[in-house]
């Protein structure tokens, strides 16, 4: 079969158009796939950018600029630099590891039962009461004892709190606001919950931060957030736990010499 020139042109165009449609541009004979635009736009979307014709035009120009610079970099020989090679390998590892973890999370999603169990656990740890406490933190036990003696003699807690090492609460008279016992380190919370309203600790409470004198102002029923309010944070935390366990399991079974 023979083709007339006009027919031959039609056939050539029909063959070339699909290939051209797959390319964003051709720079010095090297094609840039159109799919690369979609990939970059998707990446930018995670940073809050909206997919618009203007954004795609900017991405197209950026990809062309990158291709021009990449070709020049290859011609200049910088890719053979040992430091550049190491950085490329680190970047490659990071990208692949991230893709592996995303794939693992996708294949091992957090279940509703796991979310509920984690929520119930957090709620139980928080307790059903909140405490409004004040404290004065000092370096030495003798200093804490001296403060307690002054309080027993009628000194105002808020005035003595000005010497507290906890600068965040010192300016507020030692006020720690409302919090659950789980918010504090165990020695502090144990001493706090043992107090009655209006009482202060008559012996210094030692923690990793120093010596505390604690005063309890009031107690109320705890206001724990609803599951739907904290569900995203719970999912994120459980996903991180799964990924860490997966990583540890892989390292454990790997043959490392």
FINUNU-375686 format. One record per residue (C-alpha): x, y, z. Coordinates in steps of 0.05 Angstrom, whole numbers, padded with zeros to 5 digits, always signed. Layout:
REM residues N
XYZ...
This chain:
REM residues 257
+00000+00000+00000+00025+00070-00017+00007+00136+00017-00002+00203-00016+00039+00258+00018-00024+00287+00051-00044+00219+00078+00027+00206+00103+00026+00272+00142-00039+00253+00176-00010+00186+00197+00053+00218+00224+00014+00270+00263-00032+00217+00292+00029+00178+00316+00066+00239+00344+00008+00274+00380-00002+00222+00436+00073+00223+00451+00074+00299+00451+00013+00301+00496+00052+00260+00547+00108+00311+00550+00108+00379+00583+00164+00403+00539+00227+00380+00504+00291+00414+00526+00352+00404+00481+00321+00339+00456+00303+00313+00525+00229+00306+00542+00198+00327+00608+00139+00282+00623+00073+00318+00636+00061+00273+00695+00116+00310+00731+00071+00372+00734+00017+00332+00768+00068+00305+00818+00094+00374+00836+00024+00404+00840+00004+00348+00887+00065+00361+00930+00049+00435+00933-00023+00419+00952+00003+00388+01017+00032+00457+01032-00034+00492+01022-00027+00512+00949-00090+00507+00906-00088+00474+00838-00100+00531+00789-00079+00546+00717-00032+00599+00744+00001+00549+00791+00009+00498+00735+00041+00551+00690+00090+00568+00745+00105+00494+00756+00115+00483+00681+00166+00540+00678+00200+00514+00741+00207+00444+00712+00236+00472+00648+00285+00514+00688+00305+00453+00728+00316+00411+00666+00361+00465+00636+00402+00468+00700+00404+00392+00708+00432+00385+00638+00485+00437+00653+00501+00403+00719+00511+00337+00683+00556+00369+00631+00598+00404+00684+00613+00338+00719+00589+00358+00789+00550+00293+00794+00616+00256+00799+00636+00296+00861+00639+00247+00921+00603+00295+00967+00547+00306+00916+00541+00230+00907+00533+00221+00982+00481+00275+00986+00443+00245+00927+00444+00176+00961+00419+00206+01027+00363+00242+00990+00346+00177+00952+00344+00138+01017+00299+00189+01051+00250+00189+00993+00246+00113+00989+00240+00104+01064+00184+00156+01067+00149+00120+01009+00157+00053+01046+00127+00081+01110+00069+00113+01074+00055+00047+01039+00060+00009+01105+00010+00056+01139-00037+00050+01080-00035-00026+01084-00039-00027+01160-00091+00026+01177-00110+00044+01248-00175+00009+01267-00234+00041+01302-00224-00009+01359-00151+00014+01368-00173+00087+01368-00227+00074+01420-00178+00034+01464-00126+00090+01461-00179+00142+01478-00205+00101+01537-00133+00092+01562-00118+00166+01559-00184+00183+01593-00170+00133+01649-00100+00161+01659-00125+00232+01662-00174+00214+01717-00243+00243+01731-00220+00304+01771-00182+00368+01756-00142+00405+01809-00127+00479+01814-00060+00481+01848-00006+00532+01865+00067+00516+01878+00134+00547+01897+00196+00513+01869+00264+00522+01901+00332+00489+01893+00345+00468+01966+00303+00430+02015+00320+00479+02071+00293+00536+02029+00227+00498+02020+00224+00485+02095+00234+00559+02109+00177+00576+02062+00131+00526+02097+00149+00558+02164+00131+00627+02138+00065+00601+02111+00049+00571+02179+00065+00639+02209+00013+00672+02164+00054+00694+02104+00017+00699+02037+00031+00643+01988+00027+00690+01928+00081+00735+01957+00128+00678+01973+00117+00649+01903+00156+00707+01874+00221+00671+01893+00200+00608+01856+00247+00578+01804+00186+00566+01760+00186+00634+01727+00123+00617+01688+00081+00611+01750+00121+00656+01798+00092+00719+01766+00022+00691+01778+00031+00676+01851+00050+00604+01835-00015+00590+01798-00013+00526+01756-00085+00533+01732-00132+00474+01726-00099+00408+01708-00107+00333+01717-00057+00295+01761-00028+00261+01699-00002+00330+01677+00050+00329+01733+00107+00283+01752+00084+00228+01801+00114+00256+01866+00081+00323+01853+00013+00295+01834+00012+00246+01892+00025+00302+01942-00026+00347+01908-00084+00298+01909-00072+00282+01982-00087+00354+02001-00154+00383+02022-00179+00448+01991-00140+00507+02020-00084+00463+02048-00010+00466+02031+00043+00412+02037+00077+00415+02105+00138+00378+02081+00178+00394+02017+00160+00352+01956+00222+00330+01918+00220+00320+01843+00272+00322+01788+00262+00397+01784+00277+00413+01857+00235+00421+01920+00162+00442+01917+00113+00473+01966+00044+00458+01938-00023+00491+01956-00089+00463+01932-00142+00515+01916-00200+00474+01888-00223+00409+01856-00275+00398+01801-00299+00344+01753-00251+00335+01695-00271+00360+01627-00243+00308+01579-00250+00323+01504-00298+00281+01462-00268+00227+01419-00282+00264+01354-00243+00324+01379-00179+00285+01391-00188+00230+01339-00137+00259+01289-00083+00264+01343-00098+00193+01366-00093+00166+01295-00028+00203+01284+00001+00176+01349-00020+00104+01334+00008+00108+01263+00075+00130+01292+00074+00072+01340+00060+00023+01283+00116+00052+01240+00166+00050+01298+00148-00022+01313+00154-00041+01239+00222-00007+01235+00247-00041+01299+00223-00109+01274+00261-00100+01208+00325-00079+01243+00318-00137+01292+00315-00190+01238+00368-00158+01194+00437-00190+01192+00482-00134+01217+00558-00147+01221
